Amino acid sequence: MDEIKDFLVGEHAEDGMGVVEVLLIIVVLVGIVIIFQKQITQLVNKIWKAINRDASTVYK
């Protein structure tokens, strides 16, 4: 009986909280990406075009 109590109250319960925290962070990040998907895509495309434009001047 003490082993069950130690398992439920001991360090193992704290380990589970770490997993829950990581999962919540992942869910929030995925939600932010979904909400701002269009803006993120536009930003990445703009940066990529600038990189390609500037890279072409280097190779000339």
Distance bins in CASP14 RR format, pairs under 12 A and 6 or more apart:
PFRMAT RR
TARGET T0000
AUTHOR 0000-0000-0000
RMODE 2
METHOD distances of the structure
MODEL  1
1 7 0 0 0 0 0 1 0 0 0 0 0
1 8 0 0 0 0 0 1 0 0 0 0 0
2 8 0 0 0 0 0 1 0 0 0 0 0
2 9 0 0 0 0 0 1 0 0 0 0 0
2 10 0 0 0 0 0 1 0 0 0 0 0
3 9 0 0 0 0 0 1 0 0 0 0 0
3 10 0 0 0 0 0 1 0 0 0 0 0
3 12 0 0 0 0 0 1 0 0 0 0 0
4 10 0 0 0 0 0 1 0 0 0 0 0
4 12 0 0 0 0 0 1 0 0 0 0 0
5 12 0 0 0 0 0 1 0 0 0 0 0
5 13 0 0 0 0 0 1 0 0 0 0 0
6 12 0 0 0 0 1 0 0 0 0 0 0
6 13 0 0 0 0 1 0 0 0 0 0 0
7 13 0 0 0 0 1 0 0 0 0 0 0
7 14 0 0 0 0 0 1 0 0 0 0 0
7 15 0 0 0 0 0 1 0 0 0 0 0
7 16 0 0 0 0 0 1 0 0 0 0 0
8 14 0 0 0 0 0 1 0 0 0 0 0
8 16 0 0 0 0 0 1 0 0 0 0 0
10 16 0 0 0 0 0 1 0 0 0 0 0
10 17 0 0 0 0 0 1 0 0 0 0 0
11 17 0 0 0 0 0 1 0 0 0 0 0
11 18 0 0 0 0 0 1 0 0 0 0 0
12 18 0 0 0 0 0 1 0 0 0 0 0
12 19 0 0 0 0 0 1 0 0 0 0 0
13 19 0 0 0 0 0 1 0 0 0 0 0
13 20 0 0 0 0 0 1 0 0 0 0 0
14 20 0 0 0 0 0 1 0 0 0 0 0
14 21 0 0 0 0 0 1 0 0 0 0 0
15 21 0 0 0 0 0 1 0 0 0 0 0
15 22 0 0 0 0 0 1 0 0 0 0 0
16 22 0 0 0 0 1 0 0 0 0 0 0
16 23 0 0 0 0 1 0 0 0 0 0 0
17 23 0 0 0 0 0 1 0 0 0 0 0
17 24 0 0 0 0 0 1 0 0 0 0 0
18 24 0 0 0 0 1 0 0 0 0 0 0
18 25 0 0 0 0 1 0 0 0 0 0 0
19 25 0 0 0 0 0 1 0 0 0 0 0
19 26 0 0 0 0 0 1 0 0 0 0 0
20 26 0 0 0 0 0 1 0 0 0 0 0
20 27 0 0 0 0 0 1 0 0 0 0 0
21 27 0 0 0 0 0 1 0 0 0 0 0
21 28 0 0 0 0 0 1 0 0 0 0 0
22 28 0 0 0 0 0 1 0 0 0 0 0
22 29 0 0 0 0 0 1 0 0 0 0 0
23 29 0 0 0 0 0 1 0 0 0 0 0
23 30 0 0 0 0 0 1 0 0 0 0 0
24 30 0 0 0 0 0 1 0 0 0 0 0
24 31 0 0 0 0 0 1 0 0 0 0 0
25 31 0 0 0 0 0 1 0 0 0 0 0
25 32 0 0 0 0 0 1 0 0 0 0 0
26 32 0 0 0 0 0 1 0 0 0 0 0
26 33 0 0 0 0 0 1 0 0 0 0 0
27 33 0 0 0 0 0 1 0 0 0 0 0
27 34 0 0 0 0 0 1 0 0 0 0 0
28 34 0 0 0 0 0 1 0 0 0 0 0
28 35 0 0 0 0 0 1 0 0 0 0 0
29 35 0 0 0 0 0 1 0 0 0 0 0
29 36 0 0 0 0 0 1 0 0 0 0 0
29 40 0 0 0 0 0 1 0 0 0 0 0
30 36 0 0 0 0 0 1 0 0 0 0 0
30 37 0 0 0 0 0 1 0 0 0 0 0
31 37 0 0 0 0 1 0 0 0 0 0 0
31 40 0 0 0 0 0 1 0 0 0 0 0
32 39 0 0 0 0 0 1 0 0 0 0 0
32 40 0 0 0 0 1 0 0 0 0 0 0
33 39 0 0 0 0 0 1 0 0 0 0 0
33 40 1 0 0 1 0 0 0 0 0 0 0
33 41 0 0 0 0 0 1 0 0 0 0 0
33 44 0 0 0 0 0 1 0 0 0 0 0
34 40 0 0 0 0 1 0 0 0 0 0 0
34 41 0 0 0 0 0 1 0 0 0 0 0
36 42 0 0 0 0 1 0 0 0 0 0 0
36 43 0 0 0 0 1 0 0 0 0 0 0
36 44 0 0 0 0 0 1 0 0 0 0 0
37 43 0 0 0 0 0 1 0 0 0 0 0
37 44 0 0 0 0 0 1 0 0 0 0 0
38 44 0 0 0 0 0 1 0 0 0 0 0
38 45 0 0 0 0 0 1 0 0 0 0 0
39 45 0 0 0 0 0 1 0 0 0 0 0
39 46 0 0 0 0 0 1 0 0 0 0 0
40 46 0 0 0 0 0 1 0 0 0 0 0
40 47 0 0 0 0 0 1 0 0 0 0 0
41 47 0 0 0 0 0 1 0 0 0 0 0
41 48 0 0 0 0 0 1 0 0 0 0 0
42 48 0 0 0 0 0 1 0 0 0 0 0
42 49 0 0 0 0 0 1 0 0 0 0 0
43 49 0 0 0 0 0 1 0 0 0 0 0
43 50 0 0 0 0 0 1 0 0 0 0 0
44 50 0 0 0 0 0 1 0 0 0 0 0
44 51 0 0 0 0 0 1 0 0 0 0 0
45 51 0 0 0 0 0 1 0 0 0 0 0
45 52 0 0 0 0 0 1 0 0 0 0 0
46 52 0 0 0 0 0 1 0 0 0 0 0
46 53 0 0 0 0 0 1 0 0 0 0 0
47 53 0 0 0 0 0 1 0 0 0 0 0
47 54 0 0 0 0 0 1 0 0 0 0 0
48 54 0 0 0 0 0 1 0 0 0 0 0
48 55 0 0 0 0 0 1 0 0 0 0 0
49 55 0 0 0 0 0 1 0 0 0 0 0
49 56 0 0 0 0 0 1 0 0 0 0 0
50 56 0 0 0 0 0 1 0 0 0 0 0
50 57 0 0 0 0 0 1 0 0 0 0 0
51 57 0 0 0 0 0 1 0 0 0 0 0
51 58 0 0 0 0 0 1 0 0 0 0 0
52 58 0 0 0 0 0 1 0 0 0 0 0
52 59 0 0 0 0 0 1 0 0 0 0 0
53 59 0 0 0 0 0 1 0 0 0 0 0
53 60 0 0 0 0 0 1 0 0 0 0 0
54 60 0 0 0 0 0 1 0 0 0 0 0
END
